[in-house]
Amino acid sequence: MTLDQLFYVIELSQQRTLADTANVLHISQSGLSKAVSQLEDELGVKIFERNRYGTELTPEGKELIPFIQEVIDNTLKFKDYATNLGTKSKKEVFRVAFANTILRPFLQEYLKMQASGIDFRMDLSQASSAKVVERVAHHEIDLGFAAINDYNHQYIKKLEFKPVHEGHLRLFTSKQNKILNADYIDTAQIRKQRFVLFDDPYNDAVFRHLQFLCGPLDVILRTSDPWTIVSSIKRLNAVTLARDWQALFSVYSPLVELPQLSIGHLVNDQFELGWVYDDEVMLPSVLKELMRRVTGRLKKT
């Protein structure tokens, strides 16, 4: 069994014909067919049924596809890690995580630093604010950027939190939602809504308070993907809770296209955005410089 054979199986399951798959992979049709057949023989499992219309996954093949994809993903991660071991020994690697979305000012300043010859490697990731704080506390990352409000400020505990900007949690809705016609957003209006929520424990604290005031609310979807949230809002006339400031300055946020309403008269919707780090661990000078540049740009907005 080879990695190439596994790639072929995944691609064939998507393209559905040997001819199209061979064309995408830039190999001969006979070579593709032989590689897949050899894998089936080795595993003792028929992965595809072949007919005049193309190829179809067998029931056993459908069960194997997720495992094959996982093997491919893990193998590539291993190769990437092994390849970078030599690089890591020569170039320091900094681990930074952003809450929910990477902000444009951060990306702009990072690119400027690289272009000016300040050469460093960074492992950049995205997670909820709660996860960012947790990863800093467990020293899994060097620096985080998170949104903190009164509901969750205690979770910072011994970590250093350096606020950069203030914002609000808003109710984002479709342009067709009748709630936009209301003179005053009250609990009765909120109860009529269907919610699609970001997977964010800190936002959940505000939502729980909202439910305490309004009673059980209809949640139809929970996800971390902004495109899915926005599509659901538009197609299903739903609403979501999201941070206005992050939506405005995100590298990519389709939320800015949608109307937003204040819920500050019902719940405490204020939060602070800022850097999270362990002040007992000395921050590298490169990260301090990056923080200084990004903070300066953010404070001007």
N, C-alpha and C positions, 0 to 999 in steps of 0.2 A: 504494500500500500504506500503510495507516494502522495505528497501534497498536491502535485499536479492532477492526479486522478480525482482527488477530492474537489479541487477547483472545477474540474470538468463536470462533475456531477451537479454542483451548485449551478453552474452556468446553463447546463442542459435542462435542468428543472425550470429555469426561467425562460429560456428561448424556445423550448418545446420541440425543436427539430434539430437533427444532426447537422444539416446544411447550415442553418443560421448560427448554431453554436460554433461550428468549425470556423466559420467566417469571422466571428467575434474573437475567437481565440487564436486565429492565424495559424491553424494546423489543418492537416488533411482530414476529410470526413472519415476515411478508413482508419486513420490513426486515433481519432477520437472514439470511434466505435470500439476499436480494439482495447483501448485503455479502460473504458467503462466496463466492458465485458470481463476483462482481467480482474478488475476490482470486485465485480459481482461474484466471480468464481472464487476469489480469495476469501471473501466474506461469507460465501454460501447463501447469499440473499439476492433475490431478483429486485433491483432498484427501479428499473424502467420496464414498461411494456411498450414494444415497438409495433406500430401499425402504419397504414398508408397515409394517415394524417400527421404522423410525427411520433413523438414519444410522450408517454404519460407515466407519472410516478405510480408505482404500486403502493398498496397500503403500507407495506414494510418500508418502501422508499420514503413515504411521507413521514414516517416515524423517525427515520434516520437523518433527514435533512437538518433539523435543529442541532443534532449532535455533530454532524459534519461541519456545519458552520462554526460551532464552538471550537472544534479542533483547529480549524483554519485560523480563527481569530486569536486563539491562544498561541499558536505556532508563530504567527506574525508578531505578536507582542514579545514573545521570547527572542525572536531574531532581532527585533528592534532594540530590545534591552541589551542583548549580547553585543550588538554592533556598537552601541553607544558607551559600553564600558570603558573602552580606550579613550573616547572623547571626554567622558566624565572625569577621568583621572587627570586630564589636562585643563579642562574648563569647568569652572564651578557651576553647579546647577541649582537654580533657585525655584522653589515651589510656591506658587501663588494661586489662590482660589478666589473667585468672585461669586457673590450671592446672585443666583438666578441669571444674570446677564453681564457680559463684559461691556464696560462703558467706553464710548468713543474716545474721550480724553486720555484714558489709559493706553489704548491702542496707539493713538497718535504720538504720545510721548515715548512709548516703548520703541516705536519705529524710528523716531528721531534719534534716540540714543544709539540704536544699532547702526543707523546711517552715519552717525558722527564718529564711529569707530570704537564705541564702548561695547566691546564684544562679550556677551555672556549668554548662557543658555538658560531658558526658563521653561518649566513645566507648568502650563496654565490650564486650570480647570474651572468648571462651573458647578455649583451646588446650591442648596437652600442656605439661608443665613444660619439656620441651626446647625447644618452640617459643616459649614465653614468654621463656625466657632468651635465645634467639636474637634475638627481636624487640627486647628491651631493648638487646642488644649492638649491633644495627644501627640503633638510635634510631628504630625504627618505633613504639614505644610509650614513654610516660613512666615507667610504673610497672607492675610485674608482681607476681603472687603465685604462688609455685611450691613444689613439694615436692622437696627435695634430700636425697639419701642418699650414703653413702660411695662408691657406684659412679659417681656423676656429679658429685660436688662440684667436681672439677677443671674442669668446663665453665663454672663461674661466672667463672673467670679474673679479669679486672680489675674485674668488677662488684661492687657492694656487695650483700651478702645479710644481711638483718636477720631472724633467726629469731624466730618468735612462739610456736610450739607444736611439740611432738613427737608422733609417731604411729607406727603400725605398718602394714605391708602384710599384709593378712589373706587367708585363703582363704575366699571366700564360696561357699556351696553351697545346694542345695535342702534342704528339711526332710525329704525322703525319701531322701537320699543315705546309703548304708550307712557311709560314712566317719565319720558322726557317732557310730556305735556303737563305733568303735575306741577302745581305751584309750590308744593311743599312735599318733600320726600319723608313719609312717615312709615311706621311699622306695617301698616296695612298695604302700602305700596311694595314694601320689601317682600312681604309674604307672597305676593303674586308672582314673584320672579323665579326663574329656574337658573341655578348657579352651575357654572363650570369653573372649578377652582384649581389654582396652581398648587402643586404638591409642596407646600411650604408650612412647616409647623408654626412659624412665627405669625404668619397670616391667619393660621387656624385659631390662634388665641383670640384675635379680633372677631373672627367669624363666630366663635362660640359665644362671645359676648353679644353679638348681634342676634344669635338664636335665643339667647336668654331673654332678650327684649321682645322678639317677634314670635317666638315659638319655633317649632321645627321648620326648617327651610328645605326646599327641594334641590338637592345636589344631584345632577345627572352625569357629571364627569369630573374626574380629577386627573391631572397630568402635569408634567413639567415643560411641555412643549408649547411655546407661545403661538405657533401657527395653528395648532389644533384648537387651542383656546379661542383664537379669533375666528376661525372657521365655524366653530360651534356657536359662537355668539351671533354671527351673521346668519347662519342657516337655521338655527333653532330659536332665534330671538331670545338668547340667554344673557346672563350678566356674569361678570367676574370681579374679584377684588385684586387690584394690582397697584403698585407704587407709581405715582405720577412721574416722579423725578427720574426713576430708572427707565420707565417707558420712553421718556423724552430723549434721554442721552445714551440709550443702548446702541450697541453696534448694529443690532437688528431688532426692531420691535414694531410689529404691525399694529400694536395696541394704539399707537399715536393717531391712527386713522379714525378711531372710534370716539364717540361722545363719552364724557366722564362726569360723574356726579359726586358731590361731597356727601359723606356720611358722618362728618365730624360732629353734627348735632345729636347723633345717636350713640356713637362710640368714640373712644379716643383713637383718632386715625393718624396721629402724628408719629413720625419715626425719624431717626437720625441715621444717615449713611456715613460709614467711616471705616478706617483701617483697624484690624484686629491682629494683635501679635502678642507674644509672650515677652514681657519686658525683662525677664530673667535670662533670656537668650539674646545675645548681642546680634542685632540685625546687620547684615553685610552692608558695606558702604554703597554698593550698587543699588540695593533695594531702598536704602534711605534716600538716595538721589532720585530714584524713580517715584517714590512717595512724594518727595518735595515737589517735583515737576507736576505730577498729576494733581496733587492737592491745590497747587497754585492755579492750575487751569480750571479745576472744579469750582473753586471759590469765586471765580470771576463770572460764573454762569448764574 
